[in-house]
Amino acid sequence: MTIQAPSSINTSQYAFKPGKIQQSLANMGKHIPDKVHDFCDLTTKASMKRTTQFAVIAVCVLLARFLQARNNDERREILTRDTGMVFTAIYAVPLLKKVASMFINKKTGIPVAYGEKGLLKNINPEKGLQMASYEQLAEWLSVKNVESFNGIKNGFAGFCRNIKKLGGDLTKCFSMLDKNSKDTLNDLAKSLGYQKEITNKNVVGLIRQAQKSTDKNVLQKLDSLKTMFVGENKLLTNASNLKSVTGASCIAATAFILGGLLPWFNIQHTKKLYEEKKKSENNGLNNEQAKELPVNNSNMMNKFELFQKIGQIV
């Protein structure tokens, strides 16, 4: 089932404002045929999808270098090192973010991403799981005031259900809000006569039952839980911090791959190839020298006779 990001966020203040160069490129895009435009997925931001970027660079840069290569060693480096670097530069950050998002959702219980799961869905950077923006996290995990829950379908229960639907673990999320939030949730369950253990599966049902109650004690505890989600709460702060750390880590990992791992692999691979080539040349030279050496039959016979005498003595 596809989970879409909430569409109620007002994004007008975050709209892209192109500069002169971007605007000029965007205007040039109007003259591109529709079929080419659609295939490349060109936008008004003068950008294109990553797959098209890789194809353009592969043809215009990698293929040109390959054709101009002076020998097989240069061609091999273009295919192994340069192609790997271009692929990493284009795809590494979004793909690493997908992996990190799934890890964070599973380990912390905080929803930091939305979209479809699965390996095949997430090979394409533009599809599958996407890490949320800071604005989206604020929409998912906080409200301006307690009265804001009235504008959400099914109220507070609907708000919590959305967190769960996005992959969050409500029991873990409640425990992060406040040191007393877990106790408040347990007290709410006791006030309703709830006998089951509180889990991620039944939290929404518990809150829905509390919303229907007329007991002032139950409603008071429910309001206490609602208050914890107002403004910059600890859950939102943790989610924002995780997003920041993840983004920085993905960039650092990409830099390490580009600046360290791929060059190291290329050096080691080249070194191994030259060692094997040198060893093969030495073996060939030794074989040629052996063919040219004269055979001393008398010396061989002397050694054979000596071997026989030693055998007789033993």
C-alpha positions as CSV (number, residue, x, y, z in Angstrom):
1,M,0.0,0.0,0.0
2,T,1.4,3.4,-1.0
3,I,1.7,6.0,1.8
4,Q,1.7,9.5,0.5
5,A,3.0,12.5,2.4
6,P,0.3,14.7,3.9
7,S,-0.7,17.4,1.4
8,S,-2.0,19.9,3.9
9,I,1.3,21.7,4.3
10,N,1.4,25.2,2.9
11,T,4.5,25.1,0.7
12,S,4.1,28.5,-1.0
13,Q,6.8,30.0,1.3
14,Y,9.2,27.2,0.3
15,A,8.6,27.6,-3.4
16,F,11.7,27.5,-5.7
17,K,12.8,30.9,-6.9
18,P,15.2,30.4,-9.8
19,G,18.0,32.8,-10.4
20,K,18.9,34.3,-13.8
21,I,20.9,31.3,-15.0
22,Q,18.2,28.8,-13.9
23,Q,15.5,31.0,-15.4
24,S,17.4,31.2,-18.7
25,L,17.8,27.4,-18.8
26,A,14.2,27.0,-18.0
27,N,13.2,29.3,-20.9
28,M,15.5,27.4,-23.2
29,G,13.6,24.3,-22.2
30,K,10.4,25.6,-23.9
31,H,12.0,25.0,-27.2
32,I,12.8,21.3,-26.5
33,P,10.4,18.8,-28.2
34,D,7.7,17.4,-25.9
35,K,8.9,13.8,-26.3
36,V,12.4,14.7,-25.3
37,H,11.1,16.9,-22.5
38,D,8.9,14.1,-21.1
39,F,11.6,11.4,-21.4
40,C,14.2,13.5,-19.6
41,D,11.6,14.7,-17.0
42,L,12.8,18.3,-17.3
43,T,11.2,20.8,-14.9
44,T,10.9,24.5,-14.5
45,K,13.8,24.3,-12.1
46,A,16.1,23.5,-15.1
47,S,16.6,20.0,-13.6
48,M,16.1,16.4,-14.8
49,K,15.7,13.0,-13.1
50,R,18.9,11.3,-12.0
51,T,18.6,8.5,-14.4
52,T,18.7,11.0,-17.3
53,Q,21.6,12.8,-15.7
54,F,23.6,9.6,-15.5
55,A,22.8,8.8,-19.2
56,V,23.8,12.3,-20.4
57,I,27.1,12.2,-18.4
58,A,27.8,8.6,-19.6
59,V,27.4,9.6,-23.2
60,C,28.9,13.1,-23.2
61,V,31.8,12.5,-20.7
62,L,32.5,8.9,-20.2
63,L,32.0,7.7,-23.8
64,A,34.1,10.7,-25.1
65,R,36.9,9.8,-22.7
66,F,36.7,6.2,-23.6
67,L,37.1,6.9,-27.3
68,Q,40.1,9.2,-26.6
69,A,41.8,6.7,-24.3
70,R,45.4,5.9,-25.4
71,N,45.6,2.3,-24.2
72,N,43.7,-0.5,-22.5
73,D,44.8,0.7,-19.1
74,E,43.1,4.0,-19.5
75,R,40.0,2.4,-20.9
76,R,39.8,0.0,-17.9
77,E,40.1,2.9,-15.5
78,I,37.3,4.8,-17.2
79,L,35.0,1.7,-17.0
80,T,35.9,1.0,-13.3
81,R,36.9,4.2,-11.6
82,D,35.2,7.0,-13.6
83,T,31.9,5.2,-14.1
84,G,31.8,4.2,-10.5
85,M,32.4,7.8,-9.4
86,V,29.7,9.2,-11.6
87,F,27.2,6.6,-10.5
88,T,28.1,7.3,-6.8
89,A,27.9,11.1,-7.2
90,I,24.4,10.9,-8.7
91,Y,22.8,8.0,-6.9
92,A,24.6,7.6,-3.5
93,V,23.0,10.3,-1.4
94,P,19.3,9.5,-2.2
95,L,19.9,5.7,-2.0
96,L,21.8,6.0,1.3
97,K,18.9,8.2,2.7
98,K,16.4,5.4,1.8
99,V,18.4,2.8,3.7
100,A,18.9,5.2,6.7
101,S,15.2,6.1,6.7
102,M,14.2,2.4,6.9
103,F,16.8,1.8,9.7
104,I,15.6,4.9,11.7
105,N,11.9,3.9,11.4
106,K,12.6,0.4,12.6
107,K,15.0,1.1,15.4
108,T,13.7,4.3,16.9
109,G,10.0,4.1,15.9
110,I,10.0,7.7,14.7
111,P,8.6,8.2,11.2
112,V,11.1,10.2,9.1
113,A,10.1,9.0,5.7
114,Y,7.1,8.2,3.5
115,G,6.5,6.1,0.4
116,E,6.6,2.5,-0.8
117,K,9.0,0.0,0.7
118,G,10.7,-2.9,-1.1
119,L,14.0,-3.2,-3.0
120,L,12.6,-2.9,-6.5
121,K,10.6,0.2,-5.6
122,N,13.6,1.9,-4.1
123,I,16.2,1.3,-6.8
124,N,14.9,4.5,-8.5
125,P,15.9,7.5,-6.4
126,E,12.8,9.4,-7.4
127,K,10.4,6.7,-6.3
128,G,9.9,4.5,-3.2
129,L,10.8,5.7,0.3
130,Q,11.6,9.4,0.6
131,M,13.0,11.2,3.6
132,A,10.6,13.8,4.9
133,S,11.4,17.5,4.9
134,Y,11.5,19.5,8.2
135,E,8.1,21.0,7.4
136,Q,6.6,17.6,6.8
137,L,8.0,16.3,10.2
138,A,6.4,19.3,11.9
139,E,3.1,18.4,10.2
140,W,3.3,14.8,11.2
141,L,4.5,15.1,14.8
142,S,3.2,18.4,16.2
143,V,0.2,20.8,16.3
144,K,0.0,24.5,16.9
145,N,-2.4,24.1,19.9
146,V,-4.7,21.5,21.4
147,E,-7.7,22.9,19.4
148,S,-5.9,22.0,16.2
149,F,-6.8,18.3,16.7
150,N,-10.4,19.3,16.0
151,G,-9.5,20.1,12.4
152,I,-8.1,16.6,11.9
153,K,-10.3,13.7,10.8
154,N,-11.1,11.6,13.9
155,G,-9.3,14.1,16.1
156,F,-6.3,13.0,18.2
157,A,-6.9,9.4,17.3
158,G,-6.6,10.3,13.6
159,F,-3.4,12.2,14.3
160,C,-1.9,9.2,16.0
161,R,-3.2,6.8,13.3
162,N,-1.3,8.9,10.7
163,I,2.0,8.5,12.7
164,K,1.4,4.8,12.8
165,K,0.5,4.7,9.1
166,L,3.8,6.4,8.2
167,G,5.7,3.7,10.0
168,G,6.0,5.1,13.5
169,D,5.8,3.1,16.7
170,L,3.3,5.0,18.9
171,T,4.5,3.4,22.1
172,K,8.1,4.5,21.4
173,C,6.9,7.9,20.2
174,F,4.9,8.6,23.4
175,S,7.8,7.6,25.6
176,M,10.0,10.3,23.9
177,L,7.5,13.1,24.4
178,D,7.9,13.5,28.1
179,K,9.3,11.5,31.1
180,N,5.6,11.2,32.3
181,S,4.0,10.5,29.0
182,K,4.2,6.7,29.2
183,D,2.7,6.8,32.8
184,T,0.0,9.1,31.6
185,L,-0.9,6.7,28.8
186,N,-1.0,3.8,31.3
187,D,-3.2,5.8,33.7
188,L,-5.5,6.6,30.8
189,A,-5.8,2.8,30.0
190,K,-6.6,2.0,33.7
191,S,-9.2,4.8,33.8
192,L,-11.0,3.1,30.9
193,G,-10.7,-0.3,32.5
194,Y,-8.4,-1.4,29.7
195,Q,-6.9,-4.8,30.6
196,K,-4.7,-5.5,27.6
197,E,-1.0,-4.6,27.3
198,I,-0.6,-1.3,25.5
199,T,1.2,-1.9,22.1
200,N,1.6,0.0,18.9
201,K,-1.4,-2.0,17.5
202,N,-4.0,-0.9,20.1
203,V,-2.9,2.6,21.0
204,V,-5.2,4.2,18.4
205,G,-8.1,2.2,19.6
206,L,-7.4,3.2,23.2
207,I,-7.4,6.9,22.3
208,R,-10.5,6.5,20.2
209,Q,-12.3,5.0,23.2
210,A,-11.1,7.8,25.4
211,Q,-12.4,10.4,23.0
212,K,-15.9,8.9,23.3
213,S,-15.8,8.9,27.1
214,T,-17.6,11.5,29.2
215,D,-15.5,10.8,32.3
216,K,-13.7,14.0,33.3
217,N,-10.7,12.1,34.7
218,V,-10.3,10.3,31.3
219,L,-10.7,13.5,29.3
220,Q,-8.2,15.2,31.6
221,K,-5.5,12.6,31.0
222,L,-6.3,12.6,27.3
223,D,-5.8,16.4,27.2
224,S,-2.4,15.9,29.0
225,L,-1.3,13.6,26.1
226,K,-2.5,16.1,23.5
227,T,-0.6,18.9,25.1
228,M,2.7,17.0,24.7
229,F,2.4,17.2,20.9
230,V,2.0,21.0,20.9
231,G,4.8,23.1,19.3
232,E,8.5,22.0,19.4
233,N,8.0,18.8,21.4
234,K,10.8,16.3,22.1
235,L,9.6,13.9,19.5
236,L,9.8,16.4,16.8
237,T,13.2,17.6,18.0
238,N,14.5,14.0,17.9
239,A,13.1,13.5,14.4
240,S,14.7,16.7,13.1
241,N,18.0,15.8,14.7
242,L,17.9,12.3,13.1
243,K,17.2,13.8,9.7
244,S,20.1,16.3,10.1
245,V,22.5,13.6,11.2
246,T,21.4,11.3,8.4
247,G,21.8,13.9,5.7
248,A,25.3,14.8,6.9
249,S,26.3,11.1,7.3
250,C,25.1,10.3,3.7
251,I,27.1,13.2,2.3
252,A,30.2,12.1,4.3
253,A,29.7,8.5,3.1
254,T,29.5,9.7,-0.5
255,A,32.6,11.8,-0.1
256,F,34.5,8.8,1.4
257,I,33.4,6.5,-1.5
258,L,34.4,9.2,-4.1
259,G,37.6,10.3,-2.4
260,G,38.8,7.2,-0.7
261,L,37.2,3.9,-1.5
262,L,37.0,4.0,-5.3
263,P,40.6,5.5,-5.8
264,W,41.9,2.8,-3.4
265,F,40.1,0.0,-5.2
266,N,41.5,1.3,-8.6
267,I,45.0,1.5,-7.2
268,Q,44.9,-2.0,-5.7
269,H,43.3,-3.4,-8.9
270,T,45.9,-1.8,-11.1
271,K,48.7,-2.9,-8.9
272,K,47.5,-6.5,-9.0
273,L,47.2,-6.5,-12.7
274,Y,50.7,-5.2,-13.2
275,E,52.1,-7.7,-10.7
276,E,50.4,-10.5,-12.7
277,K,51.7,-9.1,-15.9
278,K,55.2,-8.8,-14.6
279,K,55.1,-12.3,-13.3
280,S,53.9,-13.6,-16.6
281,E,56.7,-11.7,-18.5
282,N,59.3,-13.1,-16.1
283,N,58.0,-16.6,-16.5
284,G,58.1,-16.2,-20.3
285,L,61.7,-14.8,-20.1
286,N,62.9,-17.7,-17.9
287,N,61.4,-20.2,-20.3
288,E,63.1,-18.6,-23.3
289,Q,66.5,-18.6,-21.4
290,A,66.1,-22.2,-20.4
291,K,65.6,-23.2,-24.1
292,E,68.8,-21.4,-25.0
293,L,71.0,-23.0,-22.3
294,P,73.2,-25.9,-23.5
295,V,72.5,-29.3,-22.0
296,N,75.6,-30.8,-20.3
297,N,74.9,-34.6,-20.6
298,S,78.2,-35.6,-19.0
299,N,77.3,-33.5,-15.9
300,M,73.9,-35.2,-15.7
301,M,75.5,-38.6,-16.1
302,N,78.0,-37.9,-13.3
303,K,75.1,-36.9,-11.0
304,F,73.2,-40.0,-11.9
305,E,76.3,-42.2,-11.2
306,L,76.8,-40.5,-7.8
307,F,73.2,-41.1,-6.9
308,Q,73.6,-44.8,-7.7
309,K,76.7,-45.1,-5.5
310,I,75.0,-43.3,-2.6
311,G,72.0,-45.7,-3.0
312,Q,74.4,-48.7,-2.9
313,I,76.1,-47.5,0.3
314,V,72.8,-47.0,2.0
